């Protein structure tokens, strides 16, 4: 009986989520972006998330000239689909509306090469690649075991060696990407203006000021404060209620 109730609830949630998404699309096409946002966010309340949903929300907020929410939702979409070109392009347009110009310190050497390579796919994708390669390896092993021709045995043996190498690379990439995903805590400044302090207290001196839409990375949380770092390496403490974490 509990399974039936759970199934009914699940089907109902999926139905309302799909309906809310379609309604949001209709309002967006009509140019009523506020109503579209309400419809899209009603889908989020059912715990249904997708890159397309966040992308559409980002577009709505961008149309309403709301910098922080538009950037935030584009970033949410990129968490789910990191290489989506349309989202990346729209995010760049939204970032042009921000006041702060923060330079990004480019990584160099092996660390950059490693990150660029593993970032090609999501860690789940790397895991599935490893699974598929393992299945191919099993087929090669069967071919090697049952083959009677020396040439085929050599081919299958060499193939297994290559596959083991590729499986190792895929698993390592998945682990690296998973670690990077869990440790990296991007956030968007939602306050119109927020002071970054030298210490986590109001009486501390302000190091610099950030404005709405700027992207930061949370390094540490302490009561009502968060230690953040900018892409140029500058860091400091900011009040928790002035930013919103993407993940």
Secondary structure as GFF3:
##gff-version 3
##sequence-region A 1 247
A	DSSP	alpha_helix	2	30	.	.	.	ID=ss1
A	DSSP	alpha_helix	33	44	.	.	.	ID=ss2
A	DSSP	alpha_helix	51	63	.	.	.	ID=ss3
A	DSSP	alpha_helix	67	80	.	.	.	ID=ss4
A	DSSP	alpha_helix	85	95	.	.	.	ID=ss5
A	DSSP	alpha_helix	110	118	.	.	.	ID=ss6
A	DSSP	alpha_helix	123	146	.	.	.	ID=ss7
A	DSSP	alpha_helix	150	183	.	.	.	ID=ss8
A	DSSP	beta_strand	186	189	.	.	.	ID=ss9
A	DSSP	beta_strand	193	197	.	.	.	ID=ss10
A	DSSP	beta_strand	206	211	.	.	.	ID=ss11
A	DSSP	beta_strand	215	222	.	.	.	ID=ss12
A	DSSP	beta_strand	225	229	.	.	.	ID=ss13
A	DSSP	beta_strand	235	239	.	.	.	ID=ss14
A	DSSP	three_ten_helix	240	242	.	.	.	ID=ss15
A	DSSP	beta_strand	243	245	.	.	.	ID=ss16
###
